């Protein structure tokens, strides 16, 4: 009897051991399944490209950011260039056209033009009148051409009128990029067959100039 009882106890212990082992394997299987499921869910949360490479979404966002940054840089460069062009065209260029050098050019043109207008001699009349016309423009050029043809040329040829002008002083009155006004003080010496002794006359003239193809030309000539 004792032997049979010991056998029963041995069988029972074997069954318990087997049952415990089975439950332990089952637990490990459940844990493995849970880990695999978690890995699967975690992998599914990450974007995958067509070639199976993860992280494509982040690279796409990064590329998009660089793309817009490049566009913004180009826009800023274009805007800067436009601003620089605007500053040159509206501020620097007008200042350059009315600076000290431009003012001196206008004054010199008024001086030279005045001397050419009021200086001529019978011997060189055609040349003198042509030189004077080269300093004129607009309606004043037309008026001067008619005046010299009808009055100056006949008087110079018939009476031997000769006149020579010098500018005593010239001062700028107004200055703009395309027009200027200069006050000119003139000394003029005149001789003729009837009056061979030189006659000196002084006068002042308001000379208005217009810039034409980069050259200052007299558009008005008004004694004051």
C-alpha positions as CSV (number, residue, x, y, z in Angstrom):
1,X,0.0,0.0,0.0
2,X,2.7,2.4,0.8
3,X,4.3,1.8,-2.5
4,X,1.1,2.5,-4.4
5,X,0.6,5.7,-2.4
6,X,4.1,6.9,-3.3
7,X,3.4,6.2,-7.0
8,X,0.2,8.3,-6.8
9,X,2.1,11.2,-5.2
10,X,4.8,10.9,-7.9
11,X,2.1,11.0,-10.6
12,X,0.5,14.0,-9.1
13,X,3.7,15.9,-8.8
14,X,4.5,15.1,-12.4
15,X,1.1,16.4,-13.6
16,X,1.6,19.6,-11.6
17,X,5.0,20.1,-13.0
18,X,3.7,19.6,-16.5
19,X,0.8,21.9,-16.0
20,X,3.1,24.6,-14.6
21,X,5.4,24.3,-17.6
22,X,2.5,24.5,-20.0
23,X,1.2,27.7,-18.4
24,X,4.7,29.2,-18.4
25,X,5.0,28.5,-22.2
26,X,1.6,30.0,-22.8
27,X,2.6,33.1,-20.9
28,X,5.8,33.5,-22.9
29,X,3.8,33.0,-26.2
30,X,1.4,35.7,-25.1
31,X,4.2,38.1,-24.2
32,X,5.9,37.4,-27.6
33,X,2.6,38.0,-29.4
34,X,2.1,41.3,-27.5
35,X,5.6,42.5,-28.3
36,X,5.1,41.6,-32.0
37,X,1.8,43.4,-32.0
38,X,3.3,46.5,-30.4
39,X,6.2,46.5,-32.9
40,X,3.7,46.2,-35.7
41,X,1.6,49.1,-34.4
42,X,4.7,51.3,-33.9
43,X,5.9,50.5,-37.4
44,X,2.5,51.3,-38.9
45,X,2.6,54.8,-37.3
46,X,5.8,55.7,-39.2
47,X,5.3,56.7,-42.9
48,X,6.8,54.3,-45.3
49,X,7.9,55.2,-48.9
50,X,7.2,53.1,-52.0
51,X,10.6,51.5,-51.6
52,X,9.9,50.7,-48.0
53,X,12.2,53.4,-46.5
54,X,10.8,54.9,-43.3
55,X,10.9,58.6,-42.5
56,X,9.9,59.9,-46.0
57,X,7.3,62.2,-44.4
58,X,9.9,64.0,-42.3
59,X,12.3,64.4,-45.3
60,X,9.4,65.7,-47.4
61,X,8.6,68.3,-44.8
62,X,12.3,69.2,-44.5
63,X,12.6,69.6,-48.4
64,X,9.5,71.7,-48.5
65,X,10.9,74.0,-45.8
66,X,14.2,74.5,-47.8
67,X,12.2,75.0,-51.0
68,X,10.2,77.9,-49.5
69,X,13.2,79.3,-47.9
70,X,15.0,79.5,-51.3
71,X,11.9,81.1,-52.8
72,X,11.8,83.7,-50.0
73,X,15.5,84.5,-50.5
74,X,15.0,85.1,-54.3
75,X,12.0,87.4,-53.5
76,X,14.1,89.3,-51.0
77,X,16.9,89.7,-53.5
78,X,14.6,90.9,-56.2
79,X,13.0,93.4,-53.8
80,X,16.4,94.7,-52.8
81,X,17.4,95.2,-56.4
82,X,14.1,97.0,-57.1
83,X,14.6,99.2,-54.1
84,X,18.2,100.0,-55.1
85,X,17.0,100.8,-58.6
86,X,14.2,103.1,-57.2
87,X,16.7,104.9,-55.0
88,X,19.0,105.5,-58.0
89,X,16.2,106.6,-60.3
90,X,14.2,108.8,-58.0
91,X,16.9,110.2,-55.6
92,X,20.5,109.7,-56.8
93,X,20.0,110.3,-60.5
94,X,18.1,113.6,-60.1
95,X,20.7,114.8,-57.6
96,X,23.5,113.8,-60.0
97,X,21.8,115.8,-62.8
98,X,21.6,118.9,-60.6
99,X,24.9,118.6,-58.7
100,X,27.7,121.2,-58.9
101,X,29.1,119.7,-62.2
102,X,25.7,119.9,-63.9
103,X,25.2,123.4,-62.7
104,X,28.5,124.5,-64.1
105,X,27.7,122.9,-67.4
106,X,24.4,124.9,-67.6
107,X,26.2,128.2,-66.7
108,X,28.9,127.6,-69.2
109,X,26.3,126.9,-71.9
110,X,24.5,130.2,-71.1
111,X,27.8,132.1,-71.2
112,X,28.9,130.6,-74.5
113,X,25.5,130.9,-76.1
114,X,25.2,134.5,-75.1
115,X,28.6,135.4,-76.6
116,X,27.7,133.5,-79.8
117,X,24.3,135.3,-80.1
118,X,25.7,138.8,-79.7
119,X,29.0,138.5,-81.6
120,X,29.3,138.8,-85.4
121,X,31.2,140.6,-88.1
122,X,30.4,141.3,-91.8
123,X,33.4,139.3,-93.0
124,X,32.4,136.1,-91.1
125,X,28.6,136.7,-90.9
126,X,27.4,133.4,-92.2
127,X,29.8,131.4,-90.0
128,X,28.9,133.6,-87.0
129,X,25.1,133.2,-87.4
130,X,25.5,129.4,-87.9
131,X,27.5,129.2,-84.8
132,X,24.9,131.1,-82.8
133,X,22.1,128.8,-84.1
134,X,24.0,125.8,-82.9
135,X,23.4,127.1,-79.3
136,X,19.6,127.5,-79.7
137,X,16.5,125.2,-79.7
138,X,12.7,125.3,-80.0
139,X,10.7,128.4,-80.8
140,X,13.6,130.7,-80.0
141,X,15.7,129.1,-82.7
142,X,13.0,129.9,-85.2
143,X,12.7,133.5,-84.0
144,X,16.4,134.1,-84.1
145,X,16.7,132.7,-87.7
146,X,14.0,135.0,-88.9
147,X,15.4,138.0,-87.0
148,X,18.9,137.6,-88.3
149,X,17.8,137.0,-91.9
150,X,15.6,140.0,-92.0
151,X,17.5,142.6,-89.8
152,X,20.9,141.6,-88.6
153,X,22.4,140.2,-91.9
154,X,21.3,143.2,-94.1
155,X,22.5,145.7,-91.4
156,X,25.9,144.0,-91.0
157,X,26.5,143.8,-94.7
158,X,25.3,147.2,-95.7
159,X,26.5,149.3,-92.7
160,X,29.5,147.1,-91.7
161,X,28.1,146.5,-88.2
162,X,30.4,144.5,-86.1
163,X,29.7,143.6,-82.5
164,X,31.6,141.6,-79.9
165,X,30.2,140.4,-76.6
166,X,31.8,139.3,-73.4
167,X,30.2,137.9,-70.3
168,X,31.2,139.8,-67.1
169,X,29.3,137.5,-64.8
170,X,26.8,134.6,-64.9
171,X,24.9,133.2,-62.0
172,X,22.5,130.2,-61.8
173,X,19.0,131.1,-60.9
174,X,17.1,127.8,-61.2
175,X,18.3,124.2,-61.8
176,X,16.4,121.1,-62.8
177,X,17.4,117.9,-64.5
178,X,16.1,119.0,-67.9
179,X,16.0,122.8,-67.7
180,X,17.8,125.7,-66.1
181,X,17.8,129.5,-65.8
182,X,20.9,131.6,-65.7
183,X,21.3,135.4,-65.2
184,X,24.0,136.7,-67.5
185,X,25.7,140.2,-67.3
186,X,27.0,141.2,-70.7
187,X,29.4,143.8,-72.0
188,X,29.0,144.5,-75.8
189,X,31.2,146.6,-78.0
190,X,29.8,147.7,-81.4
191,X,31.3,149.5,-84.4
192,X,30.0,150.4,-87.8
193,X,30.9,152.4,-90.9
194,X,28.8,155.3,-89.6
195,X,30.3,155.0,-86.0
196,X,33.8,153.6,-86.2
197,X,34.5,154.4,-82.6
198,X,33.6,151.5,-80.3
199,X,30.4,151.9,-78.4
200,X,30.2,150.0,-75.1
201,X,26.9,148.8,-73.8
202,X,26.1,146.8,-70.7
203,X,23.1,144.7,-70.1
204,X,21.7,141.7,-68.2
205,X,19.8,138.8,-69.7
206,X,17.8,136.0,-68.3
207,X,18.8,132.9,-70.3
208,X,16.6,129.8,-70.1
209,X,18.1,126.5,-71.2
210,X,16.7,123.1,-72.1
211,X,18.7,119.9,-72.1
212,X,18.5,118.2,-75.5
213,X,20.5,115.0,-76.1
214,X,22.8,115.7,-73.2
215,X,23.5,119.3,-74.4
216,X,22.2,122.5,-72.8
217,X,20.6,124.8,-75.5
218,X,19.1,128.2,-75.1
219,X,15.3,128.2,-75.4
220,X,14.6,131.8,-74.2
221,X,16.7,135.0,-74.2
222,X,15.1,137.8,-72.3
223,X,16.9,141.2,-71.6
224,X,16.1,142.6,-68.2
